[in-house]
């Protein structure tokens, strides 16, 4: 009943709750006592649980691992022998190994790291990590399903693309356009006045010229096109990051002019009469 995957997740659930129990007793400014015991047992409903953020993360790890462990135990980890038993087959069916490399575990690791860092850095990093985990969950699940849809890797790839392209292409377009606008805006705000004018004029010209090159050279290698897009994207991303680190330019001259004009007294018109009253 319990296979390797379910055993690992159930053990991780117990480990997470044990660490949460220790965390509740060793953090916070409260004395050890009955409240320190009741707090972790009631998940904070009564008593003390120490530092709340760490306790919540550990309890969340334990709860999610417990759910996944029970889920996999019910499915028997999709074991080949279990599949043969359910299907009523005498022999264990052959398992088709994935034919392509899956990079989504790497994306999931970076997203999880961003999620944890966001707890200390700020809500922006936390949101990026959360969105990355949601996207990774959907993409990884579809990838795992499509790799085993049929025995033909090419057919599996076609099924996956037909299912996901209507969602992926608009989403990537929105992210790409939004990233382009954000990066260019950071660069324009960081450059001097005339430098921002130059960038504002040159970038559209370069994009237009690259588009003309691709259109007029239909036999251009896909590697060359990918290289041009990669160089442009890296340059734009590097410029946006450098501009964000540098910060917006200071409008010193404009502030000085405004402050200088504000410090001068308005001159009366010739038709006005000025009466000065003072205490002597």
C-alpha positions as protocol buffer text, in pm:
chain_id: "A"
residue {
  index: 1
  type: UNK
  ca { x: 0 y: 0 z: 0 }
}
residue {
  index: 2
  type: UNK
  ca { x: 275 y: 245 z: 93 }
}
residue {
  index: 3
  type: UNK
  ca { x: 534 y: 294 z: -179 }
}
residue {
  index: 4
  type: UNK
  ca { x: 849 y: 505 z: -182 }
}
residue {
  index: 5
  type: UNK
  ca { x: 681 y: 836 z: -267 }
}
residue {
  index: 6
  type: UNK
  ca { x: 406 y: 812 z: -6 }
}
residue {
  index: 7
  type: UNK
  ca { x: 652 y: 696 z: 262 }
}
residue {
  index: 8
  type: UNK
  ca { x: 877 y: 994 z: 195 }
}
residue {
  index: 9
  type: UNK
  ca { x: 590 y: 1245 z: 207 }
}
residue {
  index: 10
  type: UNK
  ca { x: 438 y: 1099 z: 524 }
}
residue {
  index: 11
  type: UNK
  ca { x: 780 y: 1106 z: 691 }
}
residue {
  index: 12
  type: UNK
  ca { x: 825 y: 1467 z: 578 }
}
residue {
  index: 13
  type: UNK
  ca { x: 485 y: 1553 z: 727 }
}
residue {
  index: 14
  type: UNK
  ca { x: 585 y: 1409 z: 1064 }
}
residue {
  index: 15
  type: UNK
  ca { x: 922 y: 1584 z: 1050 }
}
residue {
  index: 16
  type: UNK
  ca { x: 761 y: 1919 z: 967 }
}
residue {
  index: 17
  type: UNK
  ca { x: 516 y: 1895 z: 1256 }
}
residue {
  index: 18
  type: UNK
  ca { x: 792 y: 1789 z: 1499 }
}
residue {
  index: 19
  type: UNK
  ca { x: 1005 y: 2088 z: 1398 }
}
residue {
  index: 20
  type: UNK
  ca { x: 699 y: 2314 z: 1428 }
}
residue {
  index: 21
  type: UNK
  ca { x: 644 y: 2180 z: 1780 }
}
residue {
  index: 22
  type: UNK
  ca { x: 1005 y: 2260 z: 1874 }
}
residue {
  index: 23
  type: UNK
  ca { x: 981 y: 2599 z: 1704 }
}
residue {
  index: 24
  type: UNK
  ca { x: 676 y: 2689 z: 1910 }
}
residue {
  index: 25
  type: UNK
  ca { x: 855 y: 2610 z: 2233 }
}
residue {
  index: 26
  type: UNK
  ca { x: 1192 y: 2772 z: 2157 }
}
residue {
  index: 27
  type: UNK
  ca { x: 1084 y: 3100 z: 1994 }
}
residue {
  index: 28
  type: UNK
  ca { x: 888 y: 3389 z: 2136 }
}
residue {
  index: 29
  type: UNK
  ca { x: 914 y: 3568 z: 2468 }
}
residue {
  index: 30
  type: UNK
  ca { x: 708 y: 3334 z: 2681 }
}
residue {
  index: 31
  type: UNK
  ca { x: 797 y: 3085 z: 2950 }
}
residue {
  index: 32
  type: UNK
  ca { x: 772 y: 2713 z: 2890 }
}
residue {
  index: 33
  type: UNK
  ca { x: 461 y: 2558 z: 3039 }
}
residue {
  index: 34
  type: UNK
  ca { x: 125 y: 2406 z: 2960 }
}
residue {
  index: 35
  type: UNK
  ca { x: 45 y: 2685 z: 2712 }
}
residue {
  index: 36
  type: UNK
  ca { x: 357 y: 2594 z: 2513 }
}
residue {
  index: 37
  type: UNK
  ca { x: 224 y: 2239 z: 2485 }
}
residue {
  index: 38
  type: UNK
  ca { x: -137 y: 2330 z: 2404 }
}
residue {
  index: 39
  type: UNK
  ca { x: -39 y: 2586 z: 2139 }
}
residue {
  index: 40
  type: UNK
  ca { x: 116 y: 2347 z: 1882 }
}
residue {
  index: 41
  type: UNK
  ca { x: -146 y: 2079 z: 1952 }
}
residue {
  index: 42
  type: UNK
  ca { x: -431 y: 2320 z: 1872 }
}
residue {
  index: 43
  type: UNK
  ca { x: -234 y: 2494 z: 1591 }
}
residue {
  index: 44
  type: UNK
  ca { x: -241 y: 2821 z: 1779 }
}
residue {
  index: 45
  type: UNK
  ca { x: -610 y: 2823 z: 1874 }
}
residue {
  index: 46
  type: UNK
  ca { x: -508 y: 2810 z: 2242 }
}
residue {
  index: 47
  type: UNK
  ca { x: -173 y: 2870 z: 2407 }
}
residue {
  index: 48
  type: UNK
  ca { x: 149 y: 2993 z: 2245 }
}
residue {
  index: 49
  type: UNK
  ca { x: 312 y: 2898 z: 1916 }
}
residue {
  index: 50
  type: UNK
  ca { x: 620 y: 3120 z: 1930 }
}
residue {
  index: 51
  type: UNK
  ca { x: 713 y: 3314 z: 1617 }
}
residue {
  index: 52
  type: UNK
  ca { x: 404 y: 3295 z: 1395 }
}
residue {
  index: 53
  type: UNK
  ca { x: 559 y: 3311 z: 1046 }
}
residue {
  index: 54
  type: UNK
  ca { x: 798 y: 3022 z: 1099 }
}
residue {
  index: 55
  type: UNK
  ca { x: 532 y: 2813 z: 1274 }
}
residue {
  index: 56
  type: UNK
  ca { x: 288 y: 2873 z: 988 }
}
residue {
  index: 57
  type: UNK
  ca { x: 544 y: 2770 z: 724 }
}
residue {
  index: 58
  type: UNK
  ca { x: 634 y: 2450 z: 910 }
}
residue {
  index: 59
  type: UNK
  ca { x: 270 y: 2356 z: 971 }
}
residue {
  index: 60
  type: UNK
  ca { x: 193 y: 2428 z: 605 }
}
residue {
  index: 61
  type: UNK
  ca { x: 479 y: 2200 z: 501 }
}
residue {
  index: 62
  type: UNK
  ca { x: 348 y: 1926 z: 729 }
}
residue {
  index: 63
  type: UNK
  ca { x: -13 y: 1959 z: 612 }
}
residue {
  index: 64
  type: UNK
  ca { x: 69 y: 1966 z: 240 }
}
residue {
  index: 65
  type: UNK
  ca { x: 305 y: 1668 z: 274 }
}
residue {
  index: 66
  type: UNK
  ca { x: 40 y: 1474 z: 467 }
}
residue {
  index: 67
  type: UNK
  ca { x: -221 y: 1542 z: 200 }
}
residue {
  index: 68
  type: UNK
  ca { x: 9 y: 1441 z: -86 }
}
residue {
  index: 69
  type: UNK
  ca { x: 127 y: 1133 z: 104 }
}
residue {
  index: 70
  type: UNK
  ca { x: -229 y: 1010 z: 159 }
}
residue {
  index: 71
  type: UNK
  ca { x: -316 y: 1092 z: -202 }
}
residue {
  index: 72
  type: UNK
  ca { x: -21 y: 893 z: -339 }
}
residue {
  index: 73
  type: UNK
  ca { x: -87 y: 607 z: -99 }
}
residue {
  index: 74
  type: UNK
  ca { x: -444 y: 584 z: -229 }
}
residue {
  index: 75
  type: UNK
  ca { x: -311 y: 571 z: -586 }
}
residue {
  index: 76
  type: UNK
  ca { x: -25 y: 341 z: -481 }
}
residue {
  index: 77
  type: UNK
  ca { x: 218 y: 585 z: -644 }
}
residue {
  index: 78
  type: UNK
  ca { x: 88 y: 481 z: -991 }
}
residue {
  index: 79
  type: UNK
  ca { x: 293 y: 164 z: -952 }
}
residue {
  index: 80
  type: UNK
  ca { x: 298 y: -60 z: -1260 }
}
residue {
  index: 81
  type: UNK
  ca { x: 182 y: -362 z: -1059 }
}
residue {
  index: 82
  type: UNK
  ca { x: -110 y: -164 z: -920 }
}
residue {
  index: 83
  type: UNK
  ca { x: -206 y: -51 z: -1272 }
}
residue {
  index: 84
  type: UNK
  ca { x: -199 y: -411 z: -1393 }
}
residue {
  index: 85
  type: UNK
  ca { x: -416 y: -521 z: -1100 }
}
residue {
  index: 86
  type: UNK
  ca { x: -677 y: -250 z: -1162 }
}
residue {
  index: 87
  type: UNK
  ca { x: -679 y: -314 z: -1538 }
}
residue {
  index: 88
  type: UNK
  ca { x: -712 y: -690 z: -1485 }
}
residue {
  index: 89
  type: UNK
  ca { x: -395 y: -775 z: -1677 }
}
residue {
  index: 90
  type: UNK
  ca { x: -175 y: -1078 z: -1619 }
}
residue {
  index: 91
  type: UNK
  ca { x: 148 y: -898 z: -1712 }
}
residue {
  index: 92
  type: UNK
  ca { x: 279 y: -565 z: -1597 }
}
residue {
  index: 93
  type: UNK
  ca { x: 240 y: -306 z: -1877 }
}
residue {
  index: 94
  type: UNK
  ca { x: 555 y: -147 z: -2015 }
}
residue {
  index: 95
  type: UNK
  ca { x: 629 y: 202 z: -1887 }
}
residue {
  index: 96
  type: UNK
  ca { x: 727 y: 459 z: -2148 }
}
residue {
  index: 97
  type: UNK
  ca { x: 1011 y: 679 z: -2017 }
}
residue {
  index: 98
  type: UNK
  ca { x: 989 y: 1054 z: -2090 }
}
residue {
  index: 99
  type: UNK
  ca { x: 1157 y: 1133 z: -2423 }
}
residue {
  index: 100
  type: UNK
  ca { x: 1240 y: 1499 z: -2352 }
}
residue {
  index: 101
  type: UNK
  ca { x: 1409 y: 1692 z: -2073 }
}
residue {
  index: 102
  type: UNK
  ca { x: 1184 y: 1857 z: -1816 }
}
residue {
  index: 103
  type: UNK
  ca { x: 1308 y: 2192 z: -1684 }
}
residue {
  index: 104
  type: UNK
  ca { x: 1009 y: 2271 z: -1464 }
}
residue {
  index: 105
  type: UNK
  ca { x: 1166 y: 2126 z: -1146 }
}
residue {
  index: 106
  type: UNK
  ca { x: 1440 y: 2391 z: -1177 }
}
residue {
  index: 107
  type: UNK
  ca { x: 1178 y: 2664 z: -1220 }
}
residue {
  index: 108
  type: UNK
  ca { x: 993 y: 2528 z: -917 }
}
residue {
  index: 109
  type: UNK
  ca { x: 1311 y: 2542 z: -708 }
}
residue {
  index: 110
  type: UNK
  ca { x: 1379 y: 2905 z: -802 }
}
residue {
  index: 111
  type: UNK
  ca { x: 1014 y: 2998 z: -740 }
}
residue {
  index: 112
  type: UNK
  ca { x: 1021 y: 2834 z: -399 }
}
residue {
  index: 113
  type: UNK
  ca { x: 1342 y: 3023 z: -316 }
}
residue {
  index: 114
  type: UNK
  ca { x: 1181 y: 3351 z: -424 }
}
residue {
  index: 115
  type: UNK
  ca { x: 877 y: 3269 z: -211 }
}
residue {
  index: 116
  type: UNK
  ca { x: 1090 y: 3213 z: 99 }
}
residue {
  index: 117
  type: UNK
  ca { x: 1302 y: 3523 z: 32 }
}
residue {
  index: 118
  type: UNK
  ca { x: 986 y: 3727 z: -10 }
}
residue {
  index: 119
  type: UNK
  ca { x: 895 y: 3660 z: 352 }
}
residue {
  index: 120
  type: UNK
  ca { x: 1203 y: 3862 z: 451 }
}
residue {
  index: 121
  type: UNK
  ca { x: 1250 y: 4103 z: 158 }
}
residue {
  index: 122
  type: UNK
  ca { x: 901 y: 4217 z: 70 }
}
residue {
  index: 123
  type: UNK
  ca { x: 569 y: 4136 z: -99 }
}
residue {
  index: 124
  type: UNK
  ca { x: 701 y: 4176 z: -456 }
}
residue {
  index: 125
  type: UNK
  ca { x: 946 y: 3883 z: -431 }
}
residue {
  index: 126
  type: UNK
  ca { x: 683 y: 3676 z: -249 }
}
residue {
  index: 127
  type: UNK
  ca { x: 430 y: 3742 z: -527 }
}
residue {
  index: 128
  type: UNK
  ca { x: 682 y: 3649 z: -797 }
}
residue {
  index: 129
  type: UNK
  ca { x: 759 y: 3320 z: -621 }
}
residue {
  index: 130
  type: UNK
  ca { x: 390 y: 3242 z: -570 }
}
residue {
  index: 131
  type: UNK
  ca { x: 306 y: 3308 z: -937 }
}
residue {
  index: 132
  type: UNK
  ca { x: 605 y: 3097 z: -1042 }
}
residue {
  index: 133
  type: UNK
  ca { x: 488 y: 2804 z: -829 }
}
residue {
  index: 134
  type: UNK
  ca { x: 135 y: 2824 z: -970 }
}
residue {
  index: 135
  type: UNK
  ca { x: 262 y: 2828 z: -1329 }
}
residue {
  index: 136
  type: UNK
  ca { x: 506 y: 2545 z: -1255 }
}
residue {
  index: 137
  type: UNK
  ca { x: 232 y: 2330 z: -1101 }
}
residue {
  index: 138
  type: UNK
  ca { x: 10 y: 2363 z: -1408 }
}
residue {
  index: 139
  type: UNK
  ca { x: 288 y: 2320 z: -1664 }
}
residue {
  index: 140
  type: UNK
  ca { x: 450 y: 2027 z: -1484 }
}
residue {
  index: 141
  type: UNK
  ca { x: 118 y: 1845 z: -1445 }
}
residue {
  index: 142
  type: UNK
  ca { x: 35 y: 1889 z: -1815 }
}
residue {
  index: 143
  type: UNK
  ca { x: 385 y: 1780 z: -1910 }
}
residue {
  index: 144
  type: UNK
  ca { x: 366 y: 1464 z: -1698 }
}
residue {
  index: 145
  type: UNK
  ca { x: 26 y: 1379 z: -1847 }
}
residue {
  index: 146
  type: UNK
  ca { x: 123 y: 1445 z: -2210 }
}
residue {
  index: 147
  type: UNK
  ca { x: 447 y: 1244 z: -2187 }
}
residue {
  index: 148
  type: UNK
  ca { x: 242 y: 932 z: -2117 }
}
residue {
  index: 149
  type: UNK
  ca { x: -63 y: 1004 z: -2332 }
}
residue {
  index: 150
  type: UNK
  ca { x: 52 y: 768 z: -2609 }
}
residue {
  index: 151
  type: UNK
  ca { x: 356 y: 560 z: -2697 }
}
residue {
  index: 152
  type: UNK
  ca { x: 472 y: 811 z: -2962 }
}
residue {
  index: 153
  type: UNK
  ca { x: 680 y: 1104 z: -2834 }
}
residue {
  index: 154
  type: UNK
  ca { x: 593 y: 1323 z: -3135 }
}
residue {
  index: 155
  type: UNK
  ca { x: 220 y: 1266 z: -3087 }
}
residue {
  index: 156
  type: UNK
  ca { x: 255 y: 1344 z: -2717 }
}
residue {
  index: 157
  type: UNK
  ca { x: 430 y: 1671 z: -2800 }
}
residue {
  index: 158
  type: UNK
  ca { x: 154 y: 1763 z: -3046 }
}
residue {
  index: 159
  type: UNK
  ca { x: -115 y: 1689 z: -2787 }
}
residue {
  index: 160
  type: UNK
  ca { x: 63 y: 1901 z: -2530 }
}
residue {
  index: 161
  type: UNK
  ca { x: 113 y: 2196 z: -2767 }
}
residue {
  index: 162
  type: UNK
  ca { x: -247 y: 2186 z: -2886 }
}
residue {
  index: 163
  type: UNK
  ca { x: -365 y: 2191 z: -2527 }
}
residue {
  index: 164
  type: UNK
  ca { x: -131 y: 2460 z: -2388 }
}
residue {
  index: 165
  type: UNK
  ca { x: -45 y: 2695 z: -2676 }
}
residue {
  index: 166
  type: UNK
  ca { x: -380 y: 2884 z: -2659 }
}
residue {
  index: 167
  type: UNK
  ca { x: -289 y: 2974 z: -2300 }
}
residue {
  index: 168
  type: UNK
  ca { x: 89 y: 3004 z: -2319 }
}
residue {
  index: 169
  type: UNK
  ca { x: 121 y: 3230 z: -2624 }
}
residue {
  index: 170
  type: UNK
  ca { x: -111 y: 3512 z: -2498 }
}
residue {
  index: 171
  type: UNK
  ca { x: 40 y: 3487 z: -2149 }
}
residue {
  index: 172
  type: UNK
  ca { x: 396 y: 3509 z: -2282 }
}
residue {
  index: 173
  type: UNK
  ca { x: 297 y: 3802 z: -2504 }
}
residue {
  index: 174
  type: UNK
  ca { x: 153 y: 3992 z: -2207 }
}
residue {
  index: 175
  type: UNK
  ca { x: 458 y: 3917 z: -1992 }
}
residue {
  index: 176
  type: UNK
  ca { x: 697 y: 4012 z: -2274 }
}
residue {
  index: 177
  type: UNK
  ca { x: 526 y: 4341 z: -2356 }
}
residue {
  index: 178
  type: UNK
  ca { x: 491 y: 4427 z: -1987 }
}
residue {
  index: 179
  type: UNK
  ca { x: 858 y: 4350 z: -1921 }
}
residue {
  index: 180
  type: UNK
  ca { x: 962 y: 4555 z: -2225 }
}
residue {
  index: 181
  type: UNK
  ca { x: 762 y: 4858 z: -2114 }
}
residue {
  index: 182
  type: UNK
  ca { x: 885 y: 4828 z: -1754 }
}
residue {
  index: 183
  type: UNK
  ca { x: 1252 y: 4793 z: -1852 }
}
residue {
  index: 184
  type: UNK
  ca { x: 1240 y: 5083 z: -2101 }
}
residue {
  index: 185
  type: UNK
  ca { x: 1063 y: 5306 z: -1848 }
}
residue {
  index: 186
  type: UNK
  ca { x: 1331 y: 5237 z: -1584 }
}
residue {
  index: 187
  type: UNK
  ca { x: 1605 y: 5318 z: -1836 }
}
residue {
  index: 188
  type: UNK
  ca { x: 1439 y: 5642 z: -1947 }
}
residue {
  index: 189
  type: UNK
  ca { x: 1389 y: 5758 z: -1588 }
}
residue {
  index: 190
  type: UNK
  ca { x: 1752 y: 5685 z: -1497 }
}
residue {
  index: 191
  type: UNK
  ca { x: 1921 y: 5852 z: -1796 }
}
residue {
  index: 192
  type: UNK
  ca { x: 1982 y: 6227 z: -1829 }
}
residue {
  index: 193
  type: UNK
  ca { x: 1731 y: 6436 z: -2018 }
}
residue {
  index: 194
  type: UNK
  ca { x: 1890 y: 6418 z: -2364 }
}
residue {
  index: 195
  type: UNK
  ca { x: 2007 y: 6060 z: -2312 }
}
residue {
  index: 196
  type: UNK
  ca { x: 1647 y: 5950 z: -2256 }
}
residue {
  index: 197
  type: UNK
  ca { x: 1551 y: 6127 z: -2579 }
}
residue {
  index: 198
  type: UNK
  ca { x: 1820 y: 5931 z: -2766 }
}
residue {
  index: 199
  type: UNK
  ca { x: 1713 y: 5595 z: -2621 }
}
residue {
  index: 200
  type: UNK
  ca { x: 1348 y: 5673 z: -2689 }
}
residue {
  index: 201
  type: UNK
  ca { x: 1434 y: 5729 z: -3055 }
}
residue {
  index: 202
  type: UNK
  ca { x: 1694 y: 5456 z: -3109 }
}
residue {
  index: 203
  type: UNK
  ca { x: 1518 y: 5155 z: -2953 }
}
residue {
  index: 204
  type: UNK
  ca { x: 1213 y: 5164 z: -3186 }
}
residue {
  index: 205
  type: UNK
  ca { x: 1448 y: 5209 z: -3485 }
}
residue {
  index: 206
  type: UNK
  ca { x: 1651 y: 4902 z: -3385 }
}
residue {
  index: 207
  type: UNK
  ca { x: 1337 y: 4693 z: -3334 }
}
residue {
  index: 208
  type: UNK
  ca { x: 1209 y: 4806 z: -3675 }
}
residue {
  index: 209
  type: UNK
  ca { x: 1539 y: 4721 z: -3847 }
}
residue {
  index: 210
  type: UNK
  ca { x: 1552 y: 4373 z: -3691 }
}
residue {
  index: 211
  type: UNK
  ca { x: 1194 y: 4314 z: -3804 }
}
residue {
  index: 212
  type: UNK
  ca { x: 1283 y: 4421 z: -4158 }
}
residue {
  index: 213
  type: UNK
  ca { x: 1583 y: 4186 z: -4157 }
}
residue {
  index: 214
  type: UNK
  ca { x: 1369 y: 3890 z: -4053 }
}
residue {
  index: 215
  type: UNK
  ca { x: 1098 y: 3969 z: -4309 }
}
residue {
  index: 216
  type: UNK
  ca { x: 1338 y: 4028 z: -4600 }
}
residue {
  index: 217
  type: UNK
  ca { x: 1543 y: 3717 z: -4520 }
}
residue {
  index: 218
  type: UNK
  ca { x: 1284 y: 3436 z: -4501 }
}
residue {
  index: 219
  type: UNK
  ca { x: 1559 y: 3174 z: -4519 }
}
residue {
  index: 220
  type: UNK
  ca { x: 1736 y: 3320 z: -4218 }
}
residue {
  index: 221
  type: UNK
  ca { x: 1841 y: 3050 z: -3974 }
}
residue {
  index: 222
  type: UNK
  ca { x: 1623 y: 2999 z: -3669 }
}
residue {
  index: 223
  type: UNK
  ca { x: 1937 y: 3002 z: -3457 }
}
residue {
  index: 224
  type: UNK
  ca { x: 2025 y: 3350 z: -3586 }
}
residue {
  index: 225
  type: UNK
  ca { x: 1676 y: 3479 z: -3507 }
}
residue {
  index: 226
  type: UNK
  ca { x: 1687 y: 3324 z: -3161 }
}
residue {
  index: 227
  type: UNK
  ca { x: 2033 y: 3474 z: -3106 }
}
residue {
  index: 228
  type: UNK
  ca { x: 1915 y: 3824 z: -3204 }
}
residue {
  index: 229
  type: UNK
  ca { x: 1615 y: 3800 z: -2974 }
}
residue {
  index: 230
  type: UNK
  ca { x: 1830 y: 3664 z: -2693 }
}
residue {
  index: 231
  type: UNK
  ca { x: 2088 y: 3943 z: -2725 }
}
residue {
  index: 232
  type: UNK
  ca { x: 1817 y: 4208 z: -2734 }
}
residue {
  index: 233
  type: UNK
  ca { x: 1635 y: 4059 z: -2437 }
}
residue {
  index: 234
  type: UNK
  ca { x: 1951 y: 4028 z: -2226 }
}
residue {
  index: 235
  type: UNK
  ca { x: 2057 y: 4384 z: -2313 }
}
residue {
  index: 236
  type: UNK
  ca { x: 1714 y: 4518 z: -2226 }
}
residue {
  index: 237
  type: UNK
  ca { x: 1698 y: 4322 z: -1902 }
}
residue {
  index: 238
  type: UNK
  ca { x: 2049 y: 4430 z: -1801 }
}
residue {
  index: 239
  type: UNK
  ca { x: 1967 y: 4792 z: -1876 }
}
residue {
  index: 240
  type: UNK
  ca { x: 1647 y: 4776 z: -1676 }
}
residue {
  index: 241
  type: UNK
  ca { x: 1818 y: 4615 z: -1376 }
}
residue {
  index: 242
  type: UNK
  ca { x: 2107 y: 4865 z: -1385 }
}
residue {
  index: 243
  type: UNK
  ca { x: 1864 y: 5155 z: -1415 }
}
residue {
  index: 244
  type: UNK
  ca { x: 1653 y: 5025 z: -1127 }
}
residue {
  index: 245
  type: UNK
  ca { x: 1965 y: 4996 z: -908 }
}
residue {
  index: 246
  type: UNK
  ca { x: 2084 y: 5344 z: -1008 }
}
residue {
  index: 247
  type: UNK
  ca { x: 1745 y: 5500 z: -943 }
}
residue {
  index: 248
  type: UNK
  ca { x: 1565 y: 5785 z: -1110 }
}
residue {
  index: 249
  type: UNK
  ca { x: 1758 y: 6093 z: -1216 }
}
residue {
  index: 250
  type: UNK
  ca { x: 1740 y: 6396 z: -988 }
}
residue {
  index: 251
  type: UNK
  ca { x: 1567 y: 6698 z: -1128 }
}
residue {
  index: 252
  type: UNK
  ca { x: 1801 y: 6940 z: -952 }
}
residue {
  index: 253
  type: UNK
  ca { x: 1783 y: 7222 z: -1204 }
}
residue {
  index: 254
  type: UNK
  ca { x: 1404 y: 7222 z: -1216 }
}
residue {
  index: 255
  type: UNK
  ca { x: 1381 y: 7226 z: -836 }
}
residue {
  index: 256
  type: UNK
  ca { x: 1631 y: 7510 z: -812 }
}
residue {
  index: 257
  type: UNK
  ca { x: 1438 y: 7719 z: -1064 }
}
residue {
  index: 258
  type: UNK
  ca { x: 1110 y: 7659 z: -883 }
}
residue {
  index: 259
  type: UNK
  ca { x: 1260 y: 7733 z: -541 }
}
residue {
  index: 260
  type: UNK
  ca { x: 1428 y: 8048 z: -675 }
}
residue {
  index: 261
  type: UNK
  ca { x: 1105 y: 8179 z: -823 }
}
residue {
  index: 262
  type: UNK
  ca { x: 918 y: 8096 z: -505 }
}
residue {
  index: 263
  type: UNK
  ca { x: 1162 y: 8300 z: -296 }
}
residue {
  index: 264
  type: UNK
  ca { x: 1108 y: 8625 z: -492 }
}
residue {
  index: 265
  type: UNK
  ca { x: 835 y: 8866 z: -391 }
}
residue {
  index: 266
  type: UNK
  ca { x: 586 y: 8947 z: -669 }
}
residue {
  index: 267
  type: UNK
  ca { x: 626 y: 9293 z: -820 }
}
residue {
  index: 268
  type: UNK
  ca { x: 318 y: 9514 z: -801 }
}
residue {
  index: 269
  type: UNK
  ca { x: 165 y: 9643 z: -1121 }
}
residue {
  index: 270
  type: UNK
  ca { x: 193 y: 10017 z: -1187 }
}
residue {
  index: 271
  type: UNK
  ca { x: -176 y: 10069 z: -1117 }
}
residue {
  index: 272
  type: UNK
  ca { x: -158 y: 9919 z: -766 }
}
residue {
  index: 273
  type: UNK
  ca { x: -85 y: 10111 z: -448 }
}
residue {
  index: 274
  type: UNK
  ca { x: 143 y: 9944 z: -196 }
}
residue {
  index: 275
  type: UNK
  ca { x: 91 y: 10024 z: 173 }
}
residue {
  index: 276
  type: UNK
  ca { x: 348 y: 9890 z: 417 }
}
residue {
  index: 277
  type: UNK
  ca { x: 248 y: 9862 z: 783 }
}
residue {
  index: 278
  type: UNK
  ca { x: 506 y: 9789 z: 1047 }
}
residue {
  index: 279
  type: UNK
  ca { x: 543 y: 9798 z: 1424 }
}
residue {
  index: 280
  type: UNK
  ca { x: 771 y: 10066 z: 1549 }
}
